[in-house]
Amino acid sequence: MAKEVERKFLVKGDGWRGLAEGVHYRQGYLNSVKERTVRIRTVGDRAVITVKGLTVGVTRMEFEYEIPYDDCVAMLDNLAEKPIIEKTRYKIPMGGFVWEIDEFAGVNEGLVVAEIELPSPETPFEKPDWIGEEVSSDPRYFNNNLVAHPYTTWTK
């Protein structure tokens, strides 16, 4: 069983741009209840299915498997909850970890978040100057919630 320890932050400024090449993602949810989510996504020319358990603090169970690309596209188009999440992900190695910057498009246009996976919730890490407010515990920023409540519909 895999455990995921992930912290999420808003991104400020453009200091991260140019530090990595972006990869286009399309993702959708076959089940988005908070106790267990089932996500499918294309990652460039690959496809995966991911099952995640309930988040407790910044930790949750996670299982991920590669699936046939064409199957994933068919599930995204015909079975997944709408809208589909579209984003470009940039992976930036820094300080012994990898920051994943997600720049959203479509109904979540304007949202840019950074995630860092850690070996434990207590692991110290250095924040680059383009890292803003932590939103790890704010459910509005969970990808499955961005389907039900897209960023462009939020009251600013």
N, C-alpha and C positions, 0 to 999 in steps of 0.2 A: 504494500500500500504506500502510495506517495503522499507526502504532506507538502503543501505549498505555503510559504511564508512570504507575503507580498505586501509592500507598502506603496501607496499611490499618492501622487502630488500633482497640483496644478503646475503648469509650466509658464514662466514669465519671460518675456523678451524673446529674442531670436539667437541668443548666444549658442544654442545647441545646433543650429542649422549649419550644414556643411561638415558635421562631424561623422556622418554615416549616410549610406545610401538607403533610401526608403524602399519598402516592399509593400505592395498593395494587398490588403486583406478584405475579404467579404465574409461576414459571419452572421449566423442566425441561430435561433434557439428552437429546439424541438420540445424542450420543457424548461420553463424558467422560474419554477417555484424556488424560493430561497433555500429550502432544505436540500434540493438536488437540482442542479442545472445540467442540461444536456445540450452542448453547443457543437455546431459544425462550422468549419471555416475553410476557406481557401487561403493559402499563404503563397503568393506567387503562383507557381505551377504545381504545388502540392496541396493535399487536403487532409484534414484531421477531424476526428470526433473527440470531444472532451467531456468527461463527466466530473462534476465538482460537487462536493458536499457543502454543508452549512459553514459559513465563515464564523469562527469564534476568535474574537480579537482580530489578528491579522493572519490567522492560520486556518487552513481547510484541507480536506482530502481532495486529491486530484488524480484522475486517470486519463491518459491521452493516447490515441492510437491513429496511425495513418490509415486512410481509406482511399478508395479509388476516386480520382478527381471528378470524373463525370457523374458518379453517384452523388458526390457532395453538391455539385451544381444543381442536379435534379432536386435534391432535398431542399436546398436554399430556395429554389424557384417555386416549388410545389408544396412543401410541408412546413417550412420554418415560419415562426411567428413574424409578422411584418411590423415595421419596416426592417429590412436587412441593414446591418451595420456595415458601413464602408469606412475604411481608414487606411492611412499609410503609416507603417511602423518603421521606426529608426532605432537600431540597436547600437548603443554607444558604450563601449568598455571604458570604465573609469574606476580607479581606486580598488581594483580587484573584483569588481562587480560589473554587471551590465545594466545600464539604464535603458528601458524600452519607452520610447516616446511615441505616443499615438496621436496623430493629427487626423481628426475625424472629418468626414465629408457628408454630403447629403443632408438628412434631417438633423444631424449632429454637427454640422458645419460650425466652425468657430471654437470648438472645444479641443484643447491640447492638454494631455495628461502624461505624466511620467510614472513608471512603475519600476520598482527594484525588488528582486527576489533575494531573500536572505536565508542563511542556514538556520537561524533561530530568531524569535521576536526581539531578543536582547542584543543581537549583533550590531555593533557600531558601524557607521558608514559616513562618508563625507558627502555633503550635499553640494553639487555644483551651484554656481551663482544664478543659474536659470531655473532652479527649483524653487517653487513658491509654496503656498499653503498645503499642508497635508490633508488629504480627503479620504484616507483609508477607511474610515468608519462612516463615511457619508454615503448612504445607499443610492443617492441620486447619480453617483458617478460609476456605479456598477454597470458593466456593459449590458447585462440583461435588463436593467431598469431603463437604459437609454432606448430600448425598443418601445417600452410602454410609455415613456415620458421623454421624448427626444429633446436634446439640448436647445434646439431652436424654439421650443414651445415654453421654455422656462420664463418666468417673470424676472427680468433683470433688476 
